[in-house]
């Protein structure tokens, strides 16, 4: 079960639920990987819909690292994600939102 107050979002990978979240370290790595100058620029990129499937995958990998899941982030390249690309994009958006917004606010 995920805890939105901790910024967690559930993603079912290979038939097993995992709690992903973006820690500060995961965000810093993501910022560097996506070549964004700041966290604000990264959030704006996703808010404006200027993201690719590679961006979604990078965000999910950061969430796996931040959530300390028992799955290798590299395994996401070929993993079966329940709900497919649309669910992956939705979880990526939720990860960004929960990293910067208090639930219920």
N, C-alpha and C positions, 0 to 999 in steps of 0.2 A: 504494500500500500504506500502510495506517495504522500508526501507532506508538502502542500503548496507553500506553507510558511517558510520552508527551507528552500523553496525554489525548485522542488522536484516535479518531474513530469514522467509519466509512465510511457514506455515504449515496449511493445512485444516484439522480441527479436528471436527468431528460430523457435517460436512457440512458447517462449518464457518471458514473463514480464520483468522489466528492468526499470529502476528509478534513476533517471538521468537528472543532472543538475549542473549549473555553471558556477563553479567556484571562481574566486579572483584569479587563481593560477590558470584555470581553464580558459577564462576570458582573455587573459594576457596572451596565451598561446594562440587563441583564435584570432585575436587582433593582429598578431604578427603573421600568422598563416594567410589571412585574407588581405594583408597589406593595407590595413586601415590605420589612419593616424591617431584615432582615439576611439574610446568606447561609444561616444556620442555618434561619431561617423558610422560606426558599425550598426548601431541601432537604427539610424536614419536609412541606411542602405536596405535593411529588411523592411522597415515601415513603408518605404517608397516602392517596394516590389522589385528592387534592382538586385535580385539574387538569382543564382543559378543552382542547379542540382548539386554541383560540386560544393557550393556554399552551404547547402542544407546538410550534405554529408559531413563537411568539416564541423558544423555546429553540433551534429549528433555525436561525432567522435569526441568533441570537447565535453559534451554532456556525459558520455560514458566515462571519460577520465575523471570528471568532477564528481560523478556519482559513485565512483569506485566500483563500478560494475565488474562482475566476474567474466567479462568478455573482452577480448582484445579489440581495441578500437579499429585496427586494420581489418578485422573480420567483417566489419560493416560493409566493406566494398562488395561483398558477395552474399551477405546475409539475407534471409527472408524476413522482411519487416511486415508485420500484420497491418493490412490496410494500404500497403504499397507506397508509392511516391507521395500521394496526397496526405496520407497519415504522417509520413516522415516530415513533410513540409509543415504540417500543423503542429507537430511536436517541436520542431525547430523554432517556430514562431512563439510557442508557449514558453520555451526555455528562455528566449530573449525577454519576453514580457515578465516572467516570474523573477528574472535576475534583477529587474529594475523597478518593479511595482509590488507594493504590499497587497496580498490577496484581499479582495473585498473593498479596496480603496477606490 
